[in-house]
């Protein structure tokens, strides 16, 4: 049986895979963006760039949701898949070493080793998948389990196993060869050849040892004189010359019986292991992602598969959204928030106190979009989401070309690069942008930027310390409406009784109330100062009396 099916754990069929690879259904989300929002430790893989897998196709994403659901709910699937990784890596390395080699004994032995690795791989999967067929819900895992079972029960597989055991046993038993050399009248070698292949090593010795052993006639495995090229005093070239001669002779002995195994590897084993090698990067992503989600569930955090909306709806409506990186590091409970992008606001200006949760929620939105477009569950109680064509971030950076351009120039240069690529189906997340310049300049640049993004029609969050920017949203919306811009609205990280609540609410900021809470908390408000003066005066008067 030869596997001809094109298996994939991330694409429902060949057509969707081909369309994705062509770029039509691939989202532009870089690994730098993944790292900037805080997901690098949880989904980045070693074997391939995760950026290759982001899809804008709702059918593909829904297909993946079924795959992730199986792996998350049935840990034995992950264990079985991970168990064959070392074997598959050995096969890859074996093929690399054997690449381009001519037909030789070494190449034949490599073929036998690959067949052994193939059989070991299939048997590990069979044992790992045992009992899981009735538990899986996704068609692709059901088909994979059935394929492995069919392979191991086929007559061809059984015969392959038997022949391999027979041949590998014969090959592994070879310990030495007996060489015959014909001499001429002058005792010079005339011709030579292999007389026998032996299952034991010959013993080093000399004529005296043979005489003393009283077994001179029958002891055919004791050497009475070493061949000169293997003497320590000989050069490497001399030793290699004899080795090459022996190897050539052995090649002739084994060519007829082992040559067929190379054909079996090419026609059978390659086909039946290639489909596993092709999905190795997919397996790595799925297993790593499933472990990430499982760790959240063990922490008591809720996760859910998002409901997918068409790209044209530009939907993002979350209930109980949180930042999973913060959740896994937090010693106590986390605050969840509800956020909805709609016709009133596809872009948000997010203001509030430092360390009040602005960056945390901004990253949480990006994380959810990223996870959703991989087909994974998201950190929210509920989420309705549309795929984006691209996701860009501009977060504070300590590095960059600040020497030549200055901090503001570096920020604007990064923004310029983003703006050259962003479109109406993009998402853009900006955190503490323009903090390197004065409030007047920053506000001027930010207003232009927001109005421009509104006209482009993308979704996004502008997290900022510029409270006055949110106060000018009416002017920004009025300016962009003339060109059909989407709505720009306000989010605020709340302060309650002078303390950060980490709750994000949709309303206009009240800078005075925030300042009043802070001054009251530290006793430096006018009312508190007057109260203190009066109290001190009353106390002094009482002391004088």
C-alpha positions in Angstrom: 0.0 0.0 0.0 1.4 3.4 -1.0 0.0 6.6 0.4 -1.1 8.9 -2.4 -3.3 11.2 -0.3 -2.1 14.7 0.4 -2.4 15.1 4.1 -2.5 18.4 5.9 -3.5 19.3 9.4 -4.0 23.0 8.5 -5.7 23.0 5.1 -8.9 21.2 4.2 -7.8 20.3 0.7 -5.1 20.8 -1.9 -7.0 23.7 -3.5 -7.1 25.7 -0.4 -3.4 25.0 0.3 -2.4 26.0 -3.2 -4.5 29.2 -3.0 -2.9 30.0 0.4 0.6 29.4 -0.9 -0.1 31.7 -3.9 -0.6 34.5 -1.3 -4.3 35.0 -2.0 -5.5 33.7 1.3 -2.4 34.5 3.4 -2.4 37.2 6.0 0.6 39.5 6.5 1.5 38.9 10.1 5.2 38.8 10.8 7.1 37.1 13.6 8.1 40.5 14.8 4.4 41.3 15.3 3.9 38.0 17.2 6.8 38.9 19.5 5.7 42.5 20.0 2.3 41.4 21.4 3.9 38.8 23.7 3.2 35.5 21.9 6.7 34.5 20.9 7.1 32.0 23.7 3.8 30.3 23.0 3.5 29.8 19.3 6.8 30.4 17.5 8.4 27.2 16.2 11.8 26.1 15.2 11.1 24.2 12.0 9.3 27.0 10.0 8.1 30.6 10.3 4.6 30.7 11.8 4.0 33.7 9.5 3.5 31.1 6.7 0.3 29.8 8.3 -1.9 32.9 8.9 -5.0 32.5 6.9 -7.8 34.9 5.8 -10.0 32.0 4.7 -12.9 31.3 7.1 -13.3 27.8 5.7 -9.6 27.0 6.4 -9.8 28.5 9.9 -12.9 26.5 10.8 -11.1 23.4 9.6 -8.2 24.1 11.9 -10.5 24.8 14.8 -11.6 21.1 14.6 -8.0 20.0 14.5 -7.0 22.1 17.6 -10.1 21.0 19.4 -9.1 17.3 19.0 -5.5 17.9 20.1 -6.5 20.0 23.1 -9.2 17.6 24.3 -7.2 14.4 23.6 -3.7 14.8 24.9 -2.7 11.3 23.6 -2.8 12.7 20.1 -0.1 15.2 20.9 1.9 12.5 22.7 1.7 10.2 19.7 2.7 12.9 17.2 5.6 14.1 19.3 6.9 10.6 19.8 7.8 10.2 16.2 9.6 13.5 15.9 13.1 12.1 16.7 12.5 9.3 14.2 11.5 11.7 11.4 14.5 13.9 12.2 16.7 10.8 11.9 15.2 10.0 8.5 15.8 13.6 7.3 19.4 13.4 8.4 19.9 10.0 6.9 18.6 11.2 3.5 20.8 14.3 3.7 23.9 12.1 4.3 22.9 9.6 1.5 22.1 12.4 -1.0 24.1 12.0 -4.2 25.8 8.8 -3.2 26.4 6.2 -5.8 25.0 2.6 -5.4 27.3 1.1 -2.8 27.2 -1.1 0.2 27.0 2.0 2.5 24.0 3.3 0.5 22.3 -0.1 0.6 22.8 -0.3 4.4 21.4 3.3 4.6 18.3 2.0 2.8 17.9 -0.8 5.3 18.2 1.7 8.2 15.6 4.0 6.7 13.2 1.1 6.4 13.8 0.2 10.0 13.1 3.9 11.0 10.0 3.9 8.8 8.6 0.7 10.5 9.4 2.1 13.9 7.6 5.4 13.1 4.5 3.7 11.8 4.4 1.3 14.8 4.8 4.2 17.3 1.9 6.0 15.6 -0.2 2.9 15.6 0.4 2.3 19.3 -0.1 6.0 20.2 -3.4 6.2 18.2 -4.8 3.0 19.7 -8.3 3.6 21.1 -8.5 7.2 19.8 -10.5 6.6 16.6 -13.9 6.9 18.3 -12.8 9.9 20.3 -11.6 12.2 17.5 -14.1 14.5 15.8 -12.1 16.0 13.0 -12.1 14.2 9.6 -8.3 14.6 9.1 -7.4 12.9 12.3 -9.9 10.1 11.7 -8.4 9.6 8.2 -4.8 9.7 9.6 -5.6 7.1 12.2 -7.3 4.9 9.6 -4.4 5.2 7.3 -1.8 4.1 9.9 -4.0 1.2 10.9 -4.4 0.2 7.2 -0.7 0.4 6.6 0.2 -1.8 9.6 -2.4 -4.4 8.6 -1.4 -4.6 4.9 0.2 -7.8 3.5 2.9 -5.6 2.0 3.8 -4.1 5.3 4.0 -7.5 6.9 6.2 -8.9 4.2 8.4 -5.8 4.4 8.8 -6.4 8.1 9.7 -10.1 7.6 12.2 -9.5 4.8 13.7 -6.6 6.7 14.2 -8.8 9.8 15.8 -11.5 7.6 18.1 -9.2 5.7 19.1 -6.9 8.5 19.8 -9.9 10.6 22.2 -11.2 8.0 23.8 -7.8 7.5 24.2 -7.1 11.2 25.8 -10.5 11.8 28.7 -9.8 9.4 31.8 -9.5 11.5 34.6 -10.4 9.1 35.4 -11.7 5.6 37.9 -14.3 4.4 40.1 -13.1 1.6 41.9 -15.4 -0.9 45.0 -14.2 -2.7 46.6 -16.1 -5.6 50.4 -15.7 -6.0 52.6 -16.1 -9.0 55.9 -18.0 -9.0 57.6 -15.0 -7.4 55.0 -15.0 -4.6 53.6 -11.8 -5.8 49.8 -11.3 -5.6 48.2 -12.3 -8.9 44.6 -11.8 -8.1 42.4 -11.7 -5.0 38.8 -12.1 -3.9 36.4 -12.6 -1.0 36.1 -16.3 -0.1 33.5 -16.1 2.6 31.6 -13.7 4.9 31.8 -14.7 8.5 29.6 -14.1 11.6 32.6 -13.7 14.0 35.6 -11.5 14.2 39.0 -12.9 13.4 41.4 -13.0 16.3 44.7 -11.2 16.1 47.7 -13.4 16.8 50.9 -14.8 15.3 52.2 -18.2 14.3 53.6 -18.8 17.8 50.1 -18.3 19.4 48.6 -20.7 16.9 51.2 -23.3 17.6 50.7 -22.9 21.4 46.9 -23.1 21.0 47.3 -26.6 19.5 44.7 -25.7 16.9 46.7 -24.7 13.9 44.8 -26.7 11.3 41.3 -25.9 12.4 41.5 -22.4 13.7 40.5 -20.4 10.5 39.7 -17.1 12.4 43.1 -16.4 13.9 45.3 -14.0 12.0 48.9 -15.2 11.6 50.1 -12.0 9.8 48.4 -8.7 9.4 48.0 -7.1 6.0 50.6 -4.4 5.6 48.3 -1.4 4.7 46.6 -1.7 8.2 49.9 -1.5 10.0 50.2 1.6 12.1 53.3 2.7 10.3 51.5 2.9 6.9 50.0 6.1 5.5 46.4 6.9 5.3 46.4 6.5 1.6 47.8 3.0 1.8 45.2 2.0 4.3 42.4 3.5 2.3 43.5 1.7 -0.9 43.0 -1.7 0.8 39.7 -0.5 2.4 38.5 0.5 -1.0 39.4 -2.8 -2.5 37.6 -4.7 0.2 34.5 -2.4 -0.1 34.4 -3.0 -3.8 34.4 -6.7 -3.3 31.7 -6.5 -0.7 29.6 -4.4 -3.0 29.7 -7.2 -5.6 28.6 -9.7 -3.0 25.7 -7.7 -1.7 24.6 -5.9 -4.9 22.3 -8.6 -6.1 20.5 -9.2 -2.7 20.5 -5.6 -1.4 20.0 -3.5 -4.5 16.3 -4.2 -4.5 16.0 -2.5 -1.1 17.0 0.8 -2.6 14.1 0.5 -5.0 11.7 -0.3 -2.1 12.8 2.8 -0.3 12.3 4.9 -3.4 8.9 3.4 -4.3 7.3 2.6 -1.0 9.1 4.0 2.1 9.7 7.5 0.6 6.0 7.9 -0.3 4.8 6.6 3.0 7.1 8.8 5.2 7.1 11.9 3.0 3.5 12.7 4.0 4.6 12.7 7.7 7.7 14.8 6.9 5.6 17.3 5.1 3.3 17.9 8.0 6.0 18.0 10.7 6.0 21.9 10.8 2.2 21.7 11.1 2.4 19.2 13.9 4.9 21.4 15.8 2.7 24.4 15.6 -0.5 22.5 16.6 1.2 20.7 19.5 2.8 23.9 20.8 -0.4 25.9 20.4 -2.4 23.2 22.2 0.0 23.1 25.1 -0.4 26.9 25.4 -4.1 26.7 25.5 -4.1 23.8 27.9 -1.8 25.8 30.3 -4.4 28.6 30.3 -7.2 26.1 31.0 -5.2 24.6 33.9 -4.8 28.1 35.3 -8.6 28.4 35.3 -8.7 30.9 32.4 -11.5 30.7 30.0 -10.8 30.1 26.3 -13.2 29.8 23.3 -13.1 29.2 19.6 -14.2 32.5 18.0 -17.2 32.8 15.8 -16.0 33.8 12.3 -17.5 36.7 10.4 -16.8 37.6 6.7 -13.8 39.9 6.2 -16.0 42.6 4.9 -17.8 42.9 8.2 -14.6 44.0 10.0 -16.0 42.4 13.1 -14.3 42.2 16.5 -16.7 41.9 19.4 -15.2 40.4 22.5 -16.8 39.5 25.9 -14.4 38.7 28.7 -11.2 39.4 26.8 -7.9 39.2 28.7 -4.2 39.0 28.0 -3.0 35.4 28.2 0.6 36.2 28.9 -0.4 38.3 31.9 -2.8 35.6 33.0 0.0 32.9 33.0 2.4 35.2 35.0 -0.2 36.7 37.4 -0.2 35.5 41.0 -3.8 36.5 41.5 -6.9 36.9 39.3 -7.1 38.9 36.2 -9.5 41.6 35.0 -11.5 40.8 31.9 -12.9 43.4 29.5 -15.5 43.7 26.8 -14.4 45.4 23.6 -16.4 45.9 20.4 -15.3 47.4 17.0 -18.4 48.7 15.2 -19.7 51.4 12.9 -19.3 54.0 15.7 -15.7 53.0 16.2 -13.4 50.9 14.0 -10.4 52.9 15.5 -10.0 53.7 19.2 -8.0 56.2 21.1 -7.2 54.5 24.4 -6.2 56.8 27.3 -5.7 56.4 31.0 -3.1 56.3 33.7 0.4 54.8 33.3 0.3 51.1 34.2 -3.4 51.2 34.0 -3.8 48.3 31.5 -3.6 50.2 28.2 -0.7 48.2 26.8 -2.1 44.9 28.2 -5.5 45.2 26.5 -3.9 46.5 23.3 -1.8 43.4 23.1 -4.7 41.2 24.1 -6.6 42.4 21.0 -3.6 41.6 18.8 -3.1 38.2 20.4 -6.7 37.3 19.8 -6.6 38.2 16.2 -3.4 36.2 15.7 -4.6 33.1 17.5 -8.0 33.3 15.6 -6.3 33.3 12.2 -4.2 30.3 13.1 -7.4 28.4 14.0 -6.7 28.4 17.7 -9.0 29.2 20.7 -8.8 32.8 22.0 -8.4 34.3 25.5 -12.0 35.4 25.9 -15.4 34.2 27.0 -16.8 34.9 23.6 -15.4 36.5 20.4 -16.9 37.3 17.0 -14.1 38.2 14.6 -13.4 38.9 11.0 -10.0 37.9 9.5 -7.6 40.7 8.7 -5.4 40.9 5.7 -2.5 42.1 7.8 -1.7 43.1 11.3 0.9 45.8 12.2 2.2 47.0 15.5 4.2 50.1 16.6 5.2 49.7 20.2 7.9 51.5 22.2 11.4 50.4 21.2 14.8 51.0 22.8 16.6 50.2 19.6 16.3 51.7 16.1 18.0 54.3 14.0 17.8 57.0 16.6 21.3 58.3 16.2 20.8 59.6 12.6 17.1 60.3 12.8 16.4 61.0 16.4 13.7 59.3 18.4 10.8 61.1 16.7 12.4 60.5 13.2 12.7 56.8 14.0 9.1 56.6 15.1 7.9 58.3 12.0 10.1 56.2 9.8 8.6 53.0 11.2 5.1 54.5 10.8 5.8 55.4 7.2 6.8 51.8 6.4 3.5 50.5 8.0 1.4 53.1 6.2 2.8 52.0 2.9 1.3 48.5 3.4 -1.9 49.0 5.5 -5.3 48.6 3.8 -9.0 48.6 4.7 -8.8 45.1 6.0 -5.8 45.6 8.2 -5.5 45.9 11.9 -3.0 48.4 13.4 -2.0 48.6 17.1 -0.1 51.7 18.3 1.2 51.9 21.9 2.5 55.1 23.4 3.3 56.5 20.0 5.0 59.9 19.7 6.1 59.9 23.4 9.5 61.2 22.4 8.2 64.7 21.5 6.2 67.5 23.1 2.4 67.3 23.5 1.7 69.9 20.9 3.7 68.3 18.1 2.6 64.8 19.2 -1.1 65.8 19.0 -0.7 67.4 15.6 0.9 64.3 14.1 -1.5 61.9 15.9 -4.6 63.8 14.6 -3.3 63.6 11.0 -2.4 59.9 11.5 -5.8 59.0 13.0 -7.7 60.9 10.3 -5.7 59.1 7.6 -6.2 55.6 9.1 -9.9 56.4 9.3 -10.0 57.2 5.6 -8.1 53.9 4.9 -10.8 52.1 6.9 -8.7 49.8 9.0 -9.3 48.6 12.5 -7.0 49.5 15.4 -6.1 50.9 18.8 -4.0 54.0 19.5 -3.0 53.7 23.1 -1.6 57.1 24.2 -0.8 59.5 27.0 -2.3 62.3 24.9 -5.6 62.8 26.7 -6.4 65.9 24.7 -6.4 63.7 21.5 -9.5 61.9 22.7 -11.1 65.3 23.3 -10.7 66.2 19.6 -12.3 63.0 18.2 -15.3 65.0 16.9 -13.0 67.2 14.8 -11.1 64.1 13.6 -14.3 62.3 12.6 -15.6 65.3 10.8 -12.4 65.7 8.9 -12.3 62.1 7.7 -16.1 61.7 7.1 -15.7 63.9 4.0 -13.6 61.0 2.5 -15.8 58.2 3.8 -13.7 57.4 6.8 -14.7 54.9 9.5 -15.6 56.0 13.0 -12.9 56.9 15.6 -14.0 56.4 19.2 -12.6 56.6 22.7 -11.6 53.9 25.3 -10.5 54.7 28.8 -8.5 52.7 31.4 -10.5 53.5 34.5 -9.4 54.8 37.9 -11.6 54.0 40.9 -11.0 55.8 44.2 -7.6 56.8 43.0 -6.6 53.2 42.2 -6.2 51.5 38.8 -9.1 49.1 38.1 -7.6 47.8 34.8 -11.1 48.0 33.4 -11.4 49.4 29.9 -14.6 51.3 29.2 -15.9 53.0 26.1 -16.3 56.6 26.9 -14.6 60.0 26.6 -11.8 60.6 29.1 -12.2 63.0 32.0 -8.7 64.1 32.7 -9.9 66.3 35.6 -11.6 63.5 37.4 -8.5 61.3 37.0 -6.3 64.1 38.3 -8.7 64.8 41.2 -8.6 61.1 42.2 -4.8 61.2 42.2 -4.6 64.5 44.2 -7.1 63.2 46.7 -5.3 59.9 47.1 -2.0 61.7 48.0 -3.6 64.6 49.9 -2.4 67.3 47.6 -5.8 68.6 46.3 -6.9 72.1 47.1 -9.7 70.8 49.3 -7.4 68.5 51.2 -4.8 71.2 51.7 -7.4 73.6 53.0 -8.8 70.9 55.3 -5.3 70.2 56.6 -4.7 74.0 57.2 -7.9 74.3 59.1 -7.2 71.1 61.2 -3.7 72.3 62.0 -5.1 75.8 63.0 -7.8 74.2 65.2 -5.3 71.9 66.9 -2.9 74.8 67.6 -5.7 76.9 69.0 -6.7 74.1 71.3 -3.1 73.7 72.4 -2.8 77.4 73.2 -5.9 77.3 75.3 
